[in-house]
Amino acid sequence: MKRLYIIPLLIALVALMAVAACDGNGNGDVNGNGNGNGGPEVPDEILIGDTVSYTGPYAVFGGVASWGTEAAVEDINAQGGIYVEEYGTRIPVRWLTVDCESDPLKVATLTEDMILNDEVDFLGGHFEVPTMRQGTAMMAQKYGIPAVFGVGTYEAWVGIRDAAAEPWTYSWAFGFSIGTPAAEGDFRADDPGYLMMPTWFGALDAFASDTNKKAAVFAFDDADGRGWYLGFTAAVADQGYDCYRAEDQFGIYPPGTNDFTSLIQEWKDNGCEILWGNCPAPDMGTVLKQCQSQGFEPKVVFATRGAMFYQEIVSWGGDLPDGVGMEVYWTPEMENAVGIGGETAQGLVERWYEYSGNEPVPQGIGWDYAVAQTLFDAIERAGTLDADAVCAALAETDLMTMWGRVVFEAGTQFQRVPCQFGQWQKTDNPWVWEAPTVFSYNDFMPATAELIFPKPWE
């Protein structure tokens, strides 16, 4: 008889132990481990590692614009994190960063350290120039970890990618095309609003007849600069512009150059009225100061890479930024921007003002938000943290983001972004300088100001 009483008691005890092993949502033990269905243990977080240029010549990309990535992380975590079907729950995201000091030679080593010691799940999350992403892509491929990041020019990035020892199948890049059109069937094919050259020529058409079409072209000697120089000079020649000594690659200068006077003198002697360059912002400022001191005052100045951010052009001093043209990829007025949880471009900007104390809006915050947003979406669609499954989801991406529609090209895993032409102009705001869009083929990012011509030099 005693045995008959003991058996029910044992059954009840086992049931109580099972209940105690689960939390109130059936998600495993009281500490939230396990998914309650005998599945794998739920990670505490999804860790995304990234090298960021917090210091050095590209610090504005990292130290300023990457706030957009942090905003995206904040928004996804406000929802509890990314929902991962494999675990049946949301998992919070942490963006782990380390300062690479704008040195491309440090990126691979720092990235590998995060992979081996911090055990990051994914790589990337924000925008750097192409040479700063080569090391990221190498480590992503070596360890089979998906990486999503911004790189700048299509031509430079694809050139670096094609020269790699093996295809970078784990890397997914955002950027713009200088003049290489999208393949037929792509929604951006035959759309000049996704190409820099047609956009810039569209802006030039307003006053090209008032110049002699002689152009002085220069570029920093790295993959981005060289790729841009070769593509650009060929394109402008087809449009009837004379690029001074382009066949000699005159104007491509090595890192560390701080004296451009010999170049400027030749441009001046040749009567160049258009100045185009691709270089870091400090170098652009030096070129403009030396042009002014030598009495070389071109009517048109376009600065790729080197004039994208207020935080950099103010260091040039005086009125040198006035009328300098630059590329615009994102503005608070972008009409098809869709953020996490319904966030808008204007909403993101208001948060920036609150964070920065009303500093001017860096266009990079929109880019970086969208880069991180795209990775989050791919993880959720994959339903797992498995690397190959997430890469498969990235390949199928067709998403409306803070940067509009995102679709990666099949062959290059490159996401092309829209391009507009902006120009630095004086305002009545405390920060003085703003760069509104003055020419655009994109209805969702229309021009909001008039072109300045010729560039003021006084």
DOKENU-146695 format. One record per residue (C-alpha): residue in three letters; x, y, z. Coordinates in steps of 0.05 Angstrom, whole numbers, plus 32768, in hexadecimal, padded with zeros to 4 digits. Example, Ala and Ser with C-alpha at 12.3 -4.5 7.8 and 13.67 -1.06 7.14 Angstrom:
2
+-----+------+------+------+
:   r :   c1 :   c2 :   c3 :
+-----+------+------+------+
: Ala : 80F6 : 7FA6 : 809C :
: Ser : 8111 : 7FEB : 808F :
+-----+------+------+------+
***
This chain:
458
+-----+------+------+------+
:   r :   c1 :   c2 :   c3 :
+-----+------+------+------+
: Met : 8000 : 8000 : 8000 :
: Lys : 8039 : 8031 : 8010 :
: Arg : 8055 : 8026 : 7FCB :
: Leu : 8012 : 803A : 7FAC :
: Tyr : 8016 : 807D : 7FD1 :
: Ile : 805F : 8089 : 7FBF :
: Ile : 8056 : 8083 : 7F73 :
: Pro : 8025 : 80BD : 7F6D :
: Leu : 8051 : 80E7 : 7F99 :
: Leu : 808D : 80DA : 7F6C :
: Ile : 8065 : 80ED : 7F2E :
: Ala : 804E : 812E : 7F4F :
: Leu : 8096 : 813E : 7F64 :
: Val : 80B0 : 8135 : 7F1D :
: Ala : 8079 : 8163 : 7F02 :
: Leu : 808B : 8199 : 7F34 :
: Met : 80D4 : 8195 : 7F20 :
: Ala : 80C1 : 819D : 7ED7 :
: Val : 8098 : 81DB : 7EE6 :
: Ala : 80D0 : 81F9 : 7F0F :
: Ala : 8100 : 81EE : 7ED6 :
: Cys : 80D8 : 821D : 7EAA :
: Asp : 80CB : 8267 : 7EB0 :
: Gly : 8086 : 8284 : 7EAB :
: Asn : 8089 : 8284 : 7E5E :
: Gly : 80A1 : 823D : 7E56 :
: Asn : 80E5 : 8256 : 7E3F :
: Gly : 8112 : 8226 : 7E64 :
: Asp : 812C : 822E : 7EAA :
: Val : 8122 : 8268 : 7EDA :
: Asn : 815E : 828B : 7EBB :
: Gly : 813E : 8289 : 7E75 :
: Asn : 816D : 8254 : 7E59 :
: Gly : 8151 : 8224 : 7E25 :
: Asn : 8112 : 822E : 7DFC :
: Gly : 80E3 : 8201 : 7E23 :
: Asn : 80DE : 81D0 : 7DEA :
: Gly : 811E : 81AB : 7DF4 :
: Gly : 8141 : 81DA : 7DC3 :
: Pro : 8185 : 81FD : 7DC8 :
: Glu : 8197 : 822C : 7E00 :
: Val : 8182 : 8274 : 7DF1 :
: Pro : 81BE : 82A3 : 7DE9 :
: Asp : 81BF : 82DF : 7E18 :
: Glu : 81CC : 830D : 7DDC :
: Ile : 81DB : 8311 : 7D92 :
: Leu : 8221 : 832E : 7D8E :
: Ile : 8235 : 8357 : 7D51 :
: Gly : 827F : 836A : 7D4D :
: Asp : 829B : 83A5 : 7D26 :
: Thr : 82DA : 83CD : 7D1D :
: Val : 82CA : 8417 : 7D1D :
: Ser : 82F3 : 8454 : 7D0A :
: Tyr : 82E7 : 847A : 7D4A :
: Thr : 8329 : 849F : 7D40 :
: Gly : 8353 : 84B1 : 7D03 :
: Pro : 833F : 84CF : 7CC0 :
: Tyr : 82FF : 84A6 : 7CBB :
: Ala : 82E7 : 84B5 : 7D01 :
: Val : 82A8 : 84D7 : 7CE8 :
: Phe : 8292 : 8495 : 7CCA :
: Gly : 829C : 8471 : 7D0C :
: Gly : 829A : 84A3 : 7D44 :
: Val : 825F : 84CB : 7D29 :
: Ala : 8236 : 84A5 : 7CF4 :
: Ser : 8237 : 8462 : 7D18 :
: Trp : 8206 : 8480 : 7D4A :
: Gly : 81D4 : 8468 : 7D16 :
: Thr : 81E8 : 8420 : 7D23 :
: Glu : 81E0 : 842B : 7D6E :
: Ala : 819A : 8448 : 7D61 :
: Ala : 8186 : 840A : 7D3A :
: Val : 819F : 83DD : 7D72 :
: Glu : 8177 : 8407 : 7DA4 :
: Asp : 8138 : 8400 : 7D79 :
: Ile : 813E : 83B4 : 7D70 :
: Asn : 814C : 83AB : 7DBA :
: Ala : 810F : 83D5 : 7DCC :
: Gln : 80E8 : 839B : 7DAD :
: Gly : 810E : 8369 : 7DD7 :
: Gly : 8142 : 835B : 7DA2 :
: Ile : 813F : 8332 : 7D62 :
: Tyr : 810B : 82FA : 7D60 :
: Val : 812F : 82B9 : 7D51 :
: Glu : 8100 : 8280 : 7D41 :
: Glu : 8132 : 824A : 7D53 :
: Tyr : 812E : 8261 : 7D9C :
: Gly : 80E6 : 8278 : 7D9A :
: Thr : 80F7 : 82BC : 7DB9 :
: Arg : 8116 : 8300 : 7DAE :
: Ile : 8160 : 8307 : 7DBD :
: Pro : 817F : 834C : 7DCB :
: Val : 81B7 : 8367 : 7D9F :
: Arg : 81FA : 8384 : 7DB5 :
: Trp : 8228 : 83A9 : 7D84 :
: Leu : 826F : 839E : 7D9B :
: Thr : 82A1 : 83CE : 7D7D :
: Val : 82EC : 83DC : 7D80 :
: Asp : 8311 : 8419 : 7D65 :
: Cys : 833A : 8407 : 7D27 :
: Glu : 8355 : 844E : 7D25 :
: Ser : 8345 : 8456 : 7CDB :
: Asp : 837E : 8425 : 7CCC :
: Pro : 836A : 83EF : 7C99 :
: Leu : 83A6 : 83C5 : 7CAF :
: Lys : 8387 : 83BC : 7CF5 :
: Val : 8342 : 83A6 : 7CDF :
: Ala : 834F : 835C : 7CD2 :
: Thr : 8375 : 8351 : 7D13 :
: Leu : 8342 : 8375 : 7D3E :
: Thr : 8309 : 8351 : 7D1B :
: Glu : 8329 : 830D : 7D26 :
: Asp : 8332 : 831D : 7D6F :
: Met : 82E8 : 832B : 7D76 :
: Ile : 82D7 : 82EA : 7D53 :
: Leu : 8306 : 82BF : 7D7D :
: Asn : 8303 : 82E1 : 7DC1 :
: Asp : 82C0 : 8304 : 7DC2 :
: Glu : 829D : 82CE : 7D99 :
: Val : 8274 : 82FE : 7D70 :
: Asp : 8239 : 82E2 : 7D49 :
: Phe : 823C : 8314 : 7D0F :
: Leu : 8268 : 834B : 7CF4 :
: Gly : 825D : 8392 : 7CDC :
: Gly : 8225 : 83C3 : 7CE7 :
: His : 823D : 8406 : 7CCC :
: Phe : 825F : 842B : 7C93 :
: Glu : 82AA : 8432 : 7C84 :
: Val : 82D1 : 8440 : 7C44 :
: Pro : 82E1 : 8401 : 7C19 :
: Thr : 8329 : 83F8 : 7C32 :
: Met : 8310 : 83F7 : 7C7A :
: Arg : 82E3 : 83BB : 7C6B :
: Gln : 8314 : 838C : 7C48 :
: Gly : 832C : 8370 : 7C8B :
: Thr : 82E4 : 8366 : 7CA3 :
: Ala : 82D3 : 833E : 7C64 :
: Met : 8312 : 8314 : 7C6A :
: Met : 8302 : 82FF : 7CB1 :
: Ala : 82B8 : 82F4 : 7CA1 :
: Gln : 82CD : 82C3 : 7C6B :
: Lys : 8303 : 82A1 : 7C94 :
: Tyr : 82D4 : 8292 : 7CCE :
: Gly : 8292 : 828D : 7CA8 :
: Ile : 8270 : 82C7 : 7CCB :
: Pro : 823C : 82F2 : 7CA6 :
: Ala : 8252 : 833B : 7CA1 :
: Val : 8226 : 8375 : 7C8B :
: Phe : 8246 : 83BA : 7C83 :
: Gly : 824D : 83F9 : 7C59 :
: Val : 8287 : 8402 : 7C2A :
: Gly : 827E : 843E : 7BFC :
: Thr : 828A : 8436 : 7BB2 :
: Tyr : 8273 : 83F8 : 7B8C :
: Glu : 82AE : 83FA : 7B5C :
: Ala : 82E3 : 83FD : 7B92 :
: Trp : 82C2 : 83C8 : 7BBD :
: Val : 82B5 : 8397 : 7B84 :
: Gly : 82FE : 83A1 : 7B6E :
: Ile : 8317 : 838F : 7BB4 :
: Arg : 82E6 : 8355 : 7BB9 :
: Asp : 82F9 : 8338 : 7B75 :
: Ala : 8343 : 833A : 7B88 :
: Ala : 8337 : 8310 : 7BC7 :
: Ala : 8355 : 82CB : 7BCB :
: Glu : 830F : 82AD : 7BD2 :
: Pro : 82C9 : 82C9 : 7BC8 :
: Trp : 82AF : 82F1 : 7C03 :
: Thr : 826E : 82CB : 7C09 :
: Tyr : 8262 : 82E0 : 7C51 :
: Ser : 8266 : 832C : 7C44 :
: Trp : 822C : 8358 : 7C31 :
: Ala : 823B : 83A0 : 7C1E :
: Phe : 8215 : 83E2 : 7C18 :
: Gly : 822E : 8419 : 7BEA :
: Phe : 8225 : 8442 : 7BAC :
: Ser : 823A : 8439 : 7B64 :
: Ile : 8264 : 846D : 7B40 :
: Gly : 824C : 8459 : 7AFB :
: Thr : 8242 : 840E : 7AF7 :
: Pro : 81F8 : 8401 : 7AEB :
: Ala : 81D0 : 83CC : 7B0E :
: Ala : 81C1 : 838C : 7AE7 :
: Glu : 8182 : 8387 : 7ABE :
: Gly : 8147 : 8372 : 7AE8 :
: Asp : 8160 : 8397 : 7B25 :
: Phe : 812F : 83CD : 7B3B :
: Arg : 816A : 83FF : 7B38 :
: Ala : 817D : 83EE : 7AF0 :
: Asp : 817A : 8429 : 7AC1 :
: Asp : 816D : 8458 : 7AFC :
: Pro : 819F : 8492 : 7AFD :
: Gly : 818C : 84A0 : 7B45 :
: Tyr : 81B6 : 8465 : 7B5B :
: Leu : 81F5 : 847B : 7B36 :
: Met : 8226 : 84B1 : 7B4B :
: Met : 823D : 84C6 : 7B05 :
: Pro : 81F9 : 84D4 : 7AE6 :
: Thr : 81E4 : 84F8 : 7B26 :
: Trp : 8221 : 8525 : 7B26 :
: Phe : 821C : 8532 : 7ADB :
: Gly : 81D3 : 8544 : 7AE6 :
: Ala : 81E9 : 8578 : 7B18 :
: Leu : 8221 : 8590 : 7AEA :
: Asp : 81F2 : 859A : 7AAF :
: Ala : 81D6 : 85D7 : 7AD2 :
: Phe : 8218 : 85FD : 7AC8 :
: Ala : 8247 : 85D2 : 7A9D :
: Ser : 823F : 8603 : 7A63 :
: Asp : 825B : 8639 : 7A90 :
: Thr : 829C : 8613 : 7A99 :
: Asn : 82D3 : 85FE : 7A68 :
: Lys : 82C8 : 85B5 : 7A7E :
: Lys : 8311 : 85AE : 7A93 :
: Ala : 8314 : 8584 : 7AD2 :
: Ala : 834A : 857B : 7B06 :
: Val : 8341 : 8536 : 7B26 :
: Phe : 8365 : 851A : 7B62 :
: Ala : 835D : 84DE : 7B90 :
: Phe : 837C : 84BE : 7BCD :
: Asp : 83A5 : 8481 : 7BB9 :
: Asp : 837B : 8449 : 7BD7 :
: Ala : 8349 : 8418 : 7BB9 :
: Asp : 8310 : 844A : 7BC1 :
: Gly : 8336 : 8484 : 7BA3 :
: Arg : 8355 : 845E : 7B69 :
: Gly : 8314 : 843B : 7B57 :
: Trp : 82EF : 847D : 7B58 :
: Tyr : 8325 : 84A2 : 7B30 :
: Leu : 8328 : 846F : 7AF8 :
: Gly : 82DD : 8469 : 7AF2 :
: Phe : 82D0 : 84B3 : 7AF9 :
: Thr : 8303 : 84CD : 7AC7 :
: Ala : 82EB : 849C : 7A92 :
: Ala : 82A3 : 84B0 : 7A9E :
: Val : 82AE : 84FB : 7A9B :
: Ala : 82D8 : 84F3 : 7A5C :
: Asp : 829C : 84D2 : 7A3B :
: Gln : 8273 : 8510 : 7A4F :
: Gly : 82A2 : 853F : 7A2C :
: Tyr : 82CC : 8555 : 7A68 :
: Asp : 8317 : 855A : 7A64 :
: Cys : 8338 : 853B : 7AA2 :
: Tyr : 837E : 8556 : 7AA8 :
: Arg : 83B1 : 851F : 7A9C :
: Ala : 8381 : 84E8 : 7AAF :
: Glu : 83A8 : 84B8 : 7A83 :
: Asp : 83E3 : 84C2 : 7AB3 :
: Gln : 83B6 : 84BA : 7AF0 :
: Phe : 83CE : 8500 : 7B03 :
: Gly : 83B0 : 8514 : 7B45 :
: Ile : 83B2 : 84D0 : 7B67 :
: Tyr : 83DB : 84DF : 7BA5 :
: Pro : 83F9 : 84B2 : 7BDC :
: Pro : 83E4 : 84B0 : 7C25 :
: Gly : 8407 : 84E5 : 7C4F :
: Thr : 8408 : 851A : 7C19 :
: Asn : 83FE : 8560 : 7C35 :
: Asp : 841A : 858A : 7BFC :
: Phe : 83EF : 858E : 7BBD :
: Thr : 840C : 85CE : 7BA2 :
: Ser : 842E : 85AE : 7B66 :
: Leu : 83ED : 858D : 7B51 :
: Ile : 83C7 : 85CD : 7B5B :
: Gln : 83F8 : 85F5 : 7B32 :
: Glu : 83F0 : 85C6 : 7AF6 :
: Trp : 83A4 : 85C9 : 7AFC :
: Lys : 83A7 : 8614 : 7AFE :
: Asp : 83D7 : 8619 : 7AC3 :
: Asn : 83A9 : 85EC : 7A9B :
: Gly : 836D : 8618 : 7AAA :
: Cys : 8343 : 85E3 : 7ACE :
: Glu : 8300 : 85FE : 7AE5 :
: Ile : 82E5 : 85BF : 7B06 :
: Leu : 8305 : 859C : 7B42 :
: Trp : 82F1 : 8555 : 7B53 :
: Gly : 8310 : 852A : 7B8A :
: Asn : 8308 : 84EB : 7BB3 :
: Cys : 832F : 84EE : 7BF5 :
: Pro : 8328 : 84F2 : 7C41 :
: Ala : 830C : 8534 : 7C5B :
: Pro : 834D : 854F : 7C79 :
: Asp : 836F : 8548 : 7C35 :
: Met : 8335 : 856B : 7C13 :
: Gly : 833C : 85A5 : 7C42 :
: Thr : 8386 : 85A9 : 7C34 :
: Val : 837A : 85A9 : 7BE9 :
: Leu : 8347 : 85E1 : 7BEE :
: Lys : 8374 : 860C : 7C1A :
: Gln : 83AE : 8604 : 7BEB :
: Cys : 8382 : 8612 : 7BAE :
: Gln : 836D : 8653 : 7BCF :
: Ser : 83B4 : 8668 : 7BE2 :
: Gln : 83CB : 865B : 7B9A :
: Gly : 8392 : 8681 : 7B7B :
: Phe : 8374 : 8643 : 7B5B :
: Glu : 8329 : 864E : 7B60 :
: Pro : 8302 : 861A : 7B38 :
: Lys : 82B9 : 8629 : 7B2A :
: Val : 82A3 : 85E3 : 7B3F :
: Val : 82BD : 85B9 : 7B79 :
: Phe : 82A3 : 8572 : 7B86 :
: Ala : 82C0 : 854A : 7BC0 :
: Thr : 82B1 : 8500 : 7BC6 :
: Arg : 82BD : 84E0 : 7C0A :
: Gly : 82DE : 851F : 7C25 :
: Ala : 82A1 : 854D : 7C2D :
: Met : 826A : 8520 : 7C45 :
: Phe : 8265 : 8536 : 7C8E :
: Tyr : 825E : 8579 : 7CB1 :
: Gln : 828B : 8561 : 7CE8 :
: Glu : 82C4 : 855E : 7CB6 :
: Ile : 82B9 : 859A : 7C87 :
: Val : 82B8 : 85CC : 7CC1 :
: Ser : 8301 : 85BC : 7CCD :
: Trp : 8313 : 85DB : 7C8A :
: Gly : 8308 : 8620 : 7CA6 :
: Gly : 82EB : 8660 : 7C8A :
: Asp : 82BA : 865A : 7C50 :
: Leu : 82DF : 8623 : 7C2B :
: Pro : 82A3 : 85F3 : 7C2F :
: Asp : 8275 : 8625 : 7C0C :
: Gly : 825C : 8606 : 7BCA :
: Val : 8284 : 85C5 : 7BD0 :
: Gly : 825B : 858C : 7BB2 :
: Met : 8256 : 8548 : 7BD1 :
: Glu : 822F : 8507 : 7BCE :
: Val : 81EF : 8500 : 7BF6 :
: Tyr : 81D3 : 84BB : 7C06 :
: Trp : 81A3 : 84C7 : 7C3F :
: Thr : 817D : 8503 : 7C5A :
: Pro : 8146 : 850D : 7C8E :
: Glu : 8117 : 851C : 7C53 :
: Met : 811D : 84D5 : 7C37 :
: Glu : 80D6 : 84C1 : 7C2A :
: Asn : 80DB : 8475 : 7C28 :
: Ala : 8104 : 846C : 7C67 :
: Val : 80E7 : 8436 : 7C95 :
: Gly : 810A : 8427 : 7CD7 :
: Ile : 8102 : 83F2 : 7D0C :
: Gly : 80C0 : 83F5 : 7D30 :
: Gly : 80A6 : 842B : 7D01 :
: Glu : 80DF : 845C : 7D0D :
: Thr : 80E4 : 8493 : 7CD8 :
: Ala : 811D : 84BC : 7CBC :
: Gln : 8103 : 84F9 : 7CE0 :
: Gly : 80FC : 84D2 : 7D21 :
: Leu : 8144 : 84BB : 7D1B :
: Val : 815A : 8503 : 7D10 :
: Glu : 8135 : 851B : 7D4E :
: Arg : 8158 : 84E6 : 7D77 :
: Trp : 819B : 84FD : 7D5A :
: Tyr : 818E : 8545 : 7D6F :
: Glu : 817D : 852E : 7DB5 :
: Tyr : 81BC : 8502 : 7DB8 :
: Ser : 81EC : 8535 : 7D9A :
: Gly : 81D2 : 8575 : 7DB8 :
: Asn : 81B8 : 858E : 7D75 :
: Glu : 81F5 : 8581 : 7D4A :
: Pro : 81E8 : 857F : 7CFE :
: Val : 81CE : 853C : 7CE5 :
: Pro : 8205 : 850F : 7CC7 :
: Gln : 81E7 : 84EA : 7C8C :
: Gly : 820C : 84AB : 7CA2 :
: Ile : 81DB : 849E : 7CDB :
: Gly : 81A6 : 8488 : 7CA9 :
: Trp : 81D7 : 845A : 7C84 :
: Asp : 81F0 : 8438 : 7CC2 :
: Tyr : 81AA : 842E : 7CDF :
: Ala : 8196 : 840A : 7C9E :
: Val : 81D4 : 83DE : 7C9C :
: Ala : 81C6 : 83C4 : 7CE3 :
: Gln : 817B : 83C0 : 7CD5 :
: Thr : 8188 : 8393 : 7C98 :
: Leu : 81B2 : 8363 : 7CC0 :
: Phe : 817D : 835F : 7CF7 :
: Asp : 8148 : 8350 : 7CC4 :
: Ala : 8171 : 8318 : 7CA4 :
: Ile : 817D : 82F7 : 7CE7 :
: Glu : 8132 : 82F8 : 7CF6 :
: Arg : 811F : 82DD : 7CB2 :
: Ala : 8154 : 82A6 : 7CB8 :
: Gly : 8135 : 8293 : 7CFB :
: Thr : 8179 : 827C : 7D14 :
: Leu : 81BF : 8296 : 7D22 :
: Asp : 81DD : 8264 : 7CF2 :
: Ala : 820D : 8289 : 7CC4 :
: Asp : 81F9 : 8268 : 7C82 :
: Ala : 81AF : 8270 : 7C91 :
: Val : 81B8 : 82BA : 7C9F :
: Cys : 81E1 : 82C3 : 7C5E :
: Ala : 81A8 : 82A0 : 7C38 :
: Ala : 8177 : 82D2 : 7C57 :
: Leu : 81A4 : 830C : 7C44 :
: Ala : 81A5 : 82F4 : 7BFC :
: Glu : 8159 : 82F7 : 7BFB :
: Thr : 8154 : 833C : 7C1C :
: Asp : 8120 : 836B : 7BFF :
: Leu : 8113 : 839B : 7C38 :
: Met : 80FD : 83E3 : 7C43 :
: Thr : 812E : 8402 : 7C73 :
: Met : 8144 : 8445 : 7C8E :
: Trp : 816A : 844A : 7C4C :
: Gly : 8130 : 8436 : 7C20 :
: Arg : 812C : 83F3 : 7BFB :
: Val : 8165 : 83C2 : 7C06 :
: Val : 8174 : 838A : 7BD4 :
: Phe : 81B9 : 836A : 7BCD :
: Glu : 81D3 : 8359 : 7B88 :
: Ala : 81DA : 830F : 7B7C :
: Gly : 8221 : 830F : 7B61 :
: Thr : 8242 : 8344 : 7B8D :
: Gln : 8217 : 8342 : 7BCD :
: Phe : 8217 : 838E : 7BC6 :
: Gln : 81DC : 83BC : 7BD8 :
: Arg : 81DA : 83FB : 7BAD :
: Val : 81C1 : 843A : 7BCE :
: Pro : 81A3 : 8479 : 7BAF :
: Cys : 81D0 : 84B4 : 7BA0 :
: Gln : 81C1 : 84FE : 7BA0 :
: Phe : 81EC : 853C : 7B97 :
: Gly : 81F4 : 856C : 7BD2 :
: Gln : 8219 : 85AD : 7BDC :
: Trp : 8233 : 85CF : 7C1B :
: Gln : 8210 : 8611 : 7C27 :
: Lys : 820D : 8645 : 7C5E :
: Thr : 81CF : 8647 : 7C8A :
: Asp : 81B6 : 8670 : 7CC5 :
: Asn : 81BB : 8635 : 7CF3 :
: Pro : 81EE : 8636 : 7D2B :
: Trp : 8218 : 8602 : 7D07 :
: Val : 8219 : 862E : 7CC7 :
: Trp : 8225 : 85F7 : 7C93 :
: Glu : 81F3 : 85C6 : 7C76 :
: Ala : 81F5 : 859C : 7C36 :
: Pro : 81AF : 8598 : 7C19 :
: Thr : 81A0 : 856E : 7BDB :
: Val : 81A5 : 859B : 7B9E :
: Phe : 819B : 8567 : 7B68 :
: Ser : 8178 : 8523 : 7B6A :
: Tyr : 8159 : 84F1 : 7B3B :
: Asn : 8136 : 84D0 : 7B76 :
: Asp : 80EF : 84E5 : 7B84 :
: Phe : 80F5 : 84CB : 7BCB :
: Met : 8131 : 84F9 : 7BD9 :
: Pro : 8123 : 8539 : 7BB2 :
: Ala : 814E : 8576 : 7BAD :
: Thr : 8141 : 85A8 : 7BE4 :
: Ala : 816F : 85E2 : 7BD0 :
: Glu : 818C : 8606 : 7B93 :
: Leu : 81D0 : 85F9 : 7B76 :
: Ile : 8208 : 862B : 7B85 :
: Phe : 8232 : 863E : 7B48 :
: Pro : 826A : 8651 : 7B45 :
: Lys : 828A : 863D : 7B86 :
: Pro : 8297 : 867A : 7BB2 :
: Trp : 82E1 : 8682 : 7BC4 :
: Glu : 82DE : 86C2 : 7BEC :
+-----+------+------+------+
***
